[in-house]
Amino acid sequence: LSDAWYKGARDWDPQHRKDFANDPRNLLAVGAQVNSDKAFRDAASWLPPDVGFRCEFVARQIDVKAAYQLSVSAREKQAVSDVLSGC
């Protein structure tokens, strides 16, 4: 949610933010440590420790960011490209 805020969600109305926050593509059951480690980071700064899940994780991020028209930084774009090149 924090990354989305800086990538465009701050301009949304409250209902759009609520829809985003409750979108099933954004809701993953993870352990407390993984959740804490990710915090507000995007793919340029954090990827799942389970290397086998990175392709799905990045694909999901691309899907969500496209659906909600969120921006992607150059560093994030490169990180996503690097992950996807190995999928």
C-alpha positions in Angstrom: 0.0 0.0 0.0 2.8 2.4 0.8 4.5 1.8 -2.5 1.2 2.4 -4.3 0.8 5.7 -2.4 4.0 7.0 -3.9 3.3 5.6 -7.3 -0.1 7.3 -7.8 -2.6 6.1 -5.2 -2.4 9.4 -3.3 -4.4 10.9 -6.1 -7.3 8.4 -5.8 -10.6 8.9 -4.1 -11.2 6.8 -0.9 -13.3 4.1 -2.6 -10.6 3.5 -5.2 -8.0 3.1 -2.4 -10.3 0.7 -0.6 -10.8 -1.3 -3.7 -7.0 -1.5 -4.3 -6.3 -2.5 -0.7 -8.9 -5.3 -0.8 -8.0 -6.5 -4.3 -7.2 -10.3 -3.9 -4.1 -9.8 -6.1 -2.7 -7.7 -3.3 -3.6 -10.1 -0.5 -1.0 -12.8 0.2 -0.7 -14.8 3.4 2.9 -14.5 4.5 4.8 -14.7 7.8 5.3 -11.7 9.9 9.1 -11.5 9.2 8.5 -11.5 5.4 5.8 -8.9 5.7 8.1 -6.7 7.8 11.0 -7.2 5.5 9.0 -6.1 2.4 7.4 -3.1 4.2 7.0 -0.3 1.6 9.6 -1.6 -0.9 9.0 -2.3 -4.5 10.7 -5.0 -6.7 13.8 -2.9 -7.0 14.4 -3.1 -3.2 12.7 -6.4 -2.2 11.9 -9.8 -3.7 10.4 -12.8 -2.0 13.1 -15.0 -0.3 11.5 -18.0 -2.0 13.2 -17.7 -5.4 10.6 -20.1 -6.9 7.9 -17.6 -6.1 9.6 -14.5 -7.7 8.2 -14.9 -11.2 4.6 -15.2 -9.9 5.2 -12.3 -7.5 6.5 -10.0 -10.2 3.8 -11.0 -12.7 1.2 -10.2 -10.0 2.8 -6.8 -9.4 2.8 -6.0 -13.1 -0.9 -7.0 -13.4 -1.9 -4.8 -10.4 0.1 -1.8 -11.4 -1.3 -1.9 -14.9 -4.9 -2.4 -13.7 -4.5 0.6 -11.3 -2.3 2.7 -13.6 0.5 3.0 -11.0 3.8 4.2 -12.1 7.0 2.1 -12.2 10.4 3.6 -11.5 13.3 2.9 -13.8 15.0 0.8 -11.1 11.8 -1.2 -10.5 11.4 -1.8 -14.2 14.9 -3.1 -14.5 14.4 -5.4 -11.4 11.2 -6.8 -12.9 12.8 -7.3 -16.2 15.7 -9.2 -14.6 13.3 -11.5 -12.7 11.1 -12.1 -15.8 14.1 -13.0 -17.9 14.6 -16.1 -15.8 11.0 -17.2 -15.8 
